[in-house]
């Protein structure tokens, strides 16, 4: 499909692409996160909270999707991206219908089926955006969507339930239904984006699908740094996902009952992260940008720990603390969902696709999320969600900061060796 003439203007292209990416992924969240807005209070099976069953099933499906996506996303041709996104989200929507129609606990399996295709959507979308001089701003628009959309979808779902009287079981399907038409328009907008230009390929390195042998070579070349970085990402993902899935319970335990706080806090976080990430587009030195991203990630880990300490000491009200933990988490999380690997690939001139690396990291990250859910229910069942979150914040902050420092030191040494070989 030929791109329209107005997209030849760099500023228009950046704004159009960022909005299209933001809208598409925000719509996807409506088909995944509606379930997190309700608590299913008092419902349990086999001694386990029904919501725990649902979240574990969905996250397991999402994790399995990431594992499948390591191959599917990395090998997908550009012409198949749009239709794949629509097919995957359509399947997830039908799974929510099955969840509404089939009685509990037999409907738990439909949450697994709901997550099964959705984990590949993000990696596919990166294929539309990577390898361009505007990628930082484009990916900022994409990643900020899941910060904003997480709170926005919860608020929409709770409003629909309160105003329309929709049951907890039908709420995820109805919430998703509201976003079908915006999804179609947003995906169409993505298809209008032109491919990377020759200048883009010079600045950011060529991007192309990767077969199994090429994926193994990539991991072999960057193995130690990737392993340490992914370990830090597992901690971060599990902690962020717990906050996202059990935000209502954490805030309820902290004494906050305002449903609108999700959209309020996450919108503030989203705006702040969007500005910081988009400004990186001005940094043309790829390894300098990579260094700055590591600095942002370290600062984010520190914000989580320090804000939690201040809240525990009575110096911060719960709403502000919840917002600051979100700010810190997303300062650390957003770079690893595209920009960190975008600048890594560009720094080392490695022909590849960022979708592969992000999906690989996500696969381990969501396994960690499942582990935290199981540990909370069976190992820390007597502790409140708030207290579990507070304790986890301290552990995550310290370990995460240490791992990021070690991984950055590895890549910095690798970059120095590359410069030495080039000058020699």
C-alpha positions in Angstrom: 0.0 0.0 0.0 1.4 3.4 -1.0 1.7 5.8 1.9 -0.1 9.1 1.6 1.9 12.2 0.6 1.3 14.0 3.9 3.4 11.4 5.7 6.5 12.6 3.9 6.7 15.5 6.3 8.9 14.2 9.2 6.9 16.0 12.0 3.6 14.8 10.6 5.0 11.3 10.2 6.2 11.2 13.8 2.9 12.5 15.2 0.8 10.2 13.0 2.8 7.1 13.7 3.0 7.7 17.5 -0.8 8.3 17.7 -1.5 5.2 15.6 0.8 3.1 17.8 -0.7 4.5 21.0 -4.3 4.0 19.9 -3.7 0.4 18.6 -2.1 -0.9 21.8 -4.4 1.0 24.0 -7.3 -0.7 22.3 -5.6 -4.1 22.7 -5.5 -3.5 26.5 -9.3 -3.3 26.6 -9.4 -6.9 25.5 -7.0 -8.0 28.2 -7.3 -5.8 31.3 -11.0 -5.5 31.9 -10.8 -8.6 34.2 -8.4 -6.7 36.6 -11.0 -4.1 37.4 -13.2 -6.4 39.5 -12.3 -8.4 42.6 -14.9 -11.3 42.6 -15.0 -10.8 46.3 -15.6 -14.0 48.4 -15.4 -16.4 45.4 -12.9 -19.2 45.7 -12.2 -22.7 44.3 -10.1 -25.4 45.9 -9.2 -22.9 48.6 -7.8 -20.4 46.1 -9.2 -17.0 45.3 -11.2 -17.0 42.0 -9.4 -13.9 40.8 -6.0 -15.5 41.4 -7.1 -18.4 39.2 -8.2 -16.0 36.5 -5.1 -13.9 36.6 -2.7 -16.9 36.7 -4.6 -18.4 33.7 -4.4 -15.2 31.7 -0.8 -14.6 32.5 0.1 -18.2 31.7 -1.6 -17.7 28.3 0.3 -14.5 27.8 3.6 -16.1 28.8 2.9 -19.0 26.4 2.1 -16.4 23.7 5.5 -14.7 24.3 7.3 -18.1 23.9 5.4 -18.8 20.6 6.1 -15.2 19.6 9.9 -15.6 19.8 9.5 -17.5 16.5 6.3 -15.9 15.1 7.2 -12.3 15.7 10.9 -12.5 14.6 10.0 -14.3 11.4 6.9 -12.3 10.4 7.0 -10.4 7.1 5.9 -6.8 7.1 2.8 -7.6 4.9 1.3 -9.9 7.5 1.5 -7.7 10.5 -1.8 -5.8 10.4 -4.0 -8.9 9.7 -2.2 -10.8 12.4 -2.9 -8.1 15.0 -6.6 -8.2 14.1 -6.9 -11.9 14.1 -5.1 -12.3 17.4 -7.2 -9.7 19.2 -10.4 -11.1 17.6 -9.6 -14.5 19.0 -9.0 -12.9 22.5 -12.4 -11.2 22.2 -14.2 -14.4 21.5 -12.5 -16.0 24.5 -14.0 -13.3 26.7 -17.4 -14.1 25.3 -16.8 -17.8 26.3 -15.8 -16.6 29.7 -19.1 -14.8 30.1 -21.2 -17.7 28.8 -19.6 -20.6 30.6 -20.2 -20.9 34.3 -17.4 -20.7 36.9 -15.0 -22.4 37.5 -15.1 -24.0 34.0 -14.7 -20.6 32.4 -11.2 -20.1 33.8 -9.7 -21.8 30.7 -11.1 -19.0 28.6 -8.8 -16.5 30.4 -5.8 -18.7 29.3 -7.2 -18.6 25.7 -7.6 -14.8 26.0 -4.0 -14.3 26.9 -2.7 -16.9 24.3 -2.7 -14.6 21.2 -2.3 -11.2 22.9 1.3 -11.6 24.0 2.5 -11.4 20.3 0.7 -8.1 19.5 3.4 -5.8 21.0 6.3 -7.4 19.2 4.4 -7.3 15.9 3.7 -3.6 16.4 7.4 -2.9 17.0 8.0 -4.0 13.5 6.0 -1.0 12.2 8.2 1.4 14.2 11.8 0.2 14.6 14.9 1.1 12.7 14.0 4.8 12.0 15.5 8.0 13.1 12.1 8.8 14.7 11.8 5.4 16.5 12.4 6.9 19.9 9.3 9.1 19.6 7.3 6.4 17.9 8.1 3.8 20.5 7.4 6.3 23.2 3.9 6.6 21.9 3.5 2.9 21.8 4.9 2.2 25.3 3.1 5.1 27.0 -0.2 3.5 25.8 0.1 0.6 28.2 0.8 3.0 31.1 -2.3 5.1 30.3 -4.5 2.2 29.0 -4.0 0.1 32.1 -5.7 2.7 34.3 -8.0 3.9 31.7 -9.5 0.5 30.9 -10.0 -0.2 34.7 -11.8 3.1 35.0 -14.0 2.4 31.9 -14.8 -1.1 33.1 -15.8 0.1 36.6 -17.9 2.9 35.2 -19.7 0.5 32.8 -20.4 -1.8 35.7 -21.7 1.0 37.9 -23.8 2.8 35.2 -25.0 -0.1 33.1 -25.3 -2.8 35.7 -23.1 -5.3 33.8 -22.1 -8.4 35.8 -18.5 -9.1 36.7 -18.5 -12.1 34.2 -19.8 -10.0 31.2 -17.7 -6.9 32.1 -14.5 -8.0 30.2 -16.3 -8.8 27.0 -18.4 -5.6 27.1 -15.4 -3.5 27.8 -13.5 -5.0 24.8 -16.6 -4.5 22.6 -16.4 -0.7 23.1 -13.0 -0.6 21.5 -13.6 -2.7 18.3 -14.1 0.2 15.9 -11.2 2.3 17.3 -9.0 -0.8 17.0 -9.9 -1.2 13.3 -9.1 2.5 12.5 -5.9 2.4 14.5 -4.5 -0.7 12.7 -5.4 0.8 9.4 -3.4 3.9 10.3 -0.4 1.7 11.0 -0.5 0.2 7.6 -0.1 3.7 6.0 3.4 4.2 7.5 6.1 4.0 4.9 9.0 1.6 5.3 12.4 2.9 6.7 14.3 5.1 4.4 18.0 4.7 3.3 18.9 7.4 5.8 17.1 5.4 8.5 19.1 2.3 7.7 22.4 4.3 7.9 21.5 5.8 11.3 19.8 2.9 12.9 20.9 -0.2 11.0 18.8 -2.4 8.7 16.0 -4.4 10.3 14.8 -7.7 8.9 13.1 -10.9 10.0 15.3 -13.4 11.8 15.4 -17.2 11.4 16.4 -19.7 14.1 20.1 -19.6 13.3 20.2 -15.8 13.3 18.4 -15.7 16.7 20.9 -18.1 18.2 23.8 -16.0 16.8 22.4 -12.9 18.4 22.0 -14.5 21.8 25.6 -15.9 21.5 27.0 -12.5 20.7 25.4 -10.7 23.5 24.7 -13.6 25.9 26.2 -12.5 29.3 24.7 -9.0 29.1 21.4 -10.2 27.9 21.1 -12.8 30.6 21.8 -10.3 33.4 19.5 -7.7 31.8 16.7 -10.2 31.4 17.1 -11.3 35.0 16.5 -7.7 36.0 13.6 -7.5 33.7 12.0 -10.6 35.3 12.0 -8.8 38.6 10.6 -5.6 37.1 7.9 -7.4 35.1 6.7 -9.5 37.9 6.4 -6.5 40.2 4.8 -4.2 37.6 2.3 -6.9 36.7 1.3 -7.5 40.3 0.7 -3.8 40.7 -1.3 -3.7 37.5 -3.4 -6.8 38.2 -4.1 -6.1 41.9 -4.2 -2.3 41.9 -7.8 -2.1 43.3 -6.8 -4.5 46.2 -3.6 -2.6 47.0 -5.4 0.7 47.1 -8.3 -0.7 49.1 -5.9 -2.1 51.7 -4.3 1.4 51.8 -7.7 3.1 52.3 -8.2 4.5 48.8 -11.7 3.8 47.3 -11.8 6.3 44.4 -12.1 4.2 41.2 -11.0 7.2 39.1 -7.6 7.2 40.7 -6.4 4.6 38.1 -6.8 6.9 35.2 -5.6 9.9 37.2 -2.4 8.4 38.4 -1.5 6.5 35.3 -2.2 9.5 33.0 0.3 11.6 35.0 2.8 8.8 34.8 2.2 8.4 31.1 2.7 12.0 30.2 6.0 12.2 32.2 7.4 9.1 30.6 6.3 10.1 27.1 8.2 13.4 27.4 11.4 11.8 28.7 11.5 9.0 26.1 10.6 11.3 23.1 13.4 13.7 24.0 15.9 10.9 23.4 15.2 11.2 19.7 17.5 14.3 19.8 20.5 12.1 20.8 22.1 10.8 17.6 24.9 8.9 19.3 23.4 5.5 19.7 25.6 4.3 22.6 25.2 7.6 24.4 21.4 7.2 24.1 21.8 3.6 25.4 23.8 5.0 28.4 21.1 7.5 29.1 18.4 4.8 29.0 20.3 2.8 31.6 20.5 5.9 33.8 16.7 6.4 33.5 16.2 2.7 34.4 18.4 3.0 37.5 16.6 6.2 38.6 13.3 4.4 38.2 14.4 1.5 40.4 15.5 4.1 43.0 12.2 5.9 42.9 10.2 2.7 43.7 12.3 2.0 46.8 12.6 5.6 48.1 8.9 6.4 47.6 7.9 3.1 49.3 10.2 4.0 52.3 8.6 7.5 52.5 5.1 6.0 52.4 5.9 3.5 55.1 7.4 6.3 57.2 4.1 8.2 56.9 5.6 11.0 54.7 3.5 10.2 51.6 -0.3 9.6 51.3 -1.2 6.3 49.6 -2.4 7.9 46.4 0.8 9.8 45.8 2.9 6.7 46.8 0.9 4.6 44.3 1.6 7.2 41.6 5.3 7.4 42.4 5.7 3.6 42.3 4.1 3.6 38.9 6.4 6.4 37.8 9.5 4.5 38.9 8.3 1.2 37.5 7.6 2.6 34.1 10.8 4.6 34.0 12.6 1.3 34.3 10.1 -0.8 32.3 9.4 1.4 29.3 13.0 1.4 27.9 13.2 -2.4 27.9 10.0 -2.5 25.8 11.8 -1.2 22.7 14.2 1.7 23.1 16.8 -0.1 25.1 17.1 -2.8 22.4 16.6 -0.4 19.6 19.7 1.6 20.6 21.6 -1.6 21.5 21.1 -3.0 18.0 22.0 0.4 16.4 25.1 0.8 18.6 26.6 -2.5 17.4 25.2 -2.3 13.8 23.6 -5.7 14.2 21.0 -6.5 11.4 18.1 -8.0 13.3 14.6 -7.2 14.6 13.9 -5.6 18.0 10.6 -7.6 18.2 12.6 -10.8 18.7 14.6 -9.5 21.7 11.6 -7.8 23.4 9.5 -10.9 23.0 12.2 -13.1 24.4 12.6 -10.9 27.4 8.9 -10.8 27.9 8.7 -14.6 27.9 10.9 -14.8 31.0 9.3 -11.7 32.5 5.8 -13.2 32.5 7.0 -16.5 33.8 8.3 -14.5 36.7 4.9 -12.8 37.1 3.2 -16.2 37.4 5.8 -17.2 40.0 5.0 -14.1 42.1 1.3 -14.8 41.9 1.7 -18.4 43.1 4.1 -17.3 45.9 1.6 -14.7 47.1 -1.2 -17.1 47.2 0.5 -20.1 48.7 3.6 -18.7 50.4 2.2 -15.4 51.7 -1.6 -16.0 51.8 -2.0 -14.3 55.1 -0.4 -11.0 54.2 -2.4 -8.2 52.6 -1.9 -7.1 49.0 -0.6 -3.7 50.2 2.0 -5.2 52.6 3.1 -7.8 50.0 3.5 -4.9 47.5 5.5 -2.8 50.0 7.9 -5.7 50.8 8.3 -6.5 47.1 9.2 -2.9 46.3 12.2 -3.0 48.6 13.5 -6.3 47.3 12.9 -5.4 43.6 14.5 -2.0 44.0 17.8 -3.2 45.4 18.2 -6.3 43.2 17.1 -4.5 40.1 19.6 -1.6 40.5 22.5 -4.1 41.0 21.6 -6.1 38.0 21.3 -3.1 35.6 24.6 -1.8 36.7 26.3 -5.1 36.0 24.6 -5.5 32.6 25.5 -2.0 31.5 29.1 -2.6 32.5 29.2 -5.6 30.2 27.8 -3.7 27.2 30.1 -0.7 27.8 33.1 -3.0 27.8 31.9 -4.6 24.6 31.4 -1.2 23.0 35.0 -0.2 24.0 36.3 -3.3 22.4 34.4 -2.5 19.2 35.9 1.0 19.1 39.4 -0.3 19.8 39.1 -2.8 16.9 37.7 -0.1 14.6 40.6 2.4 15.4 43.2 -0.4 15.1 
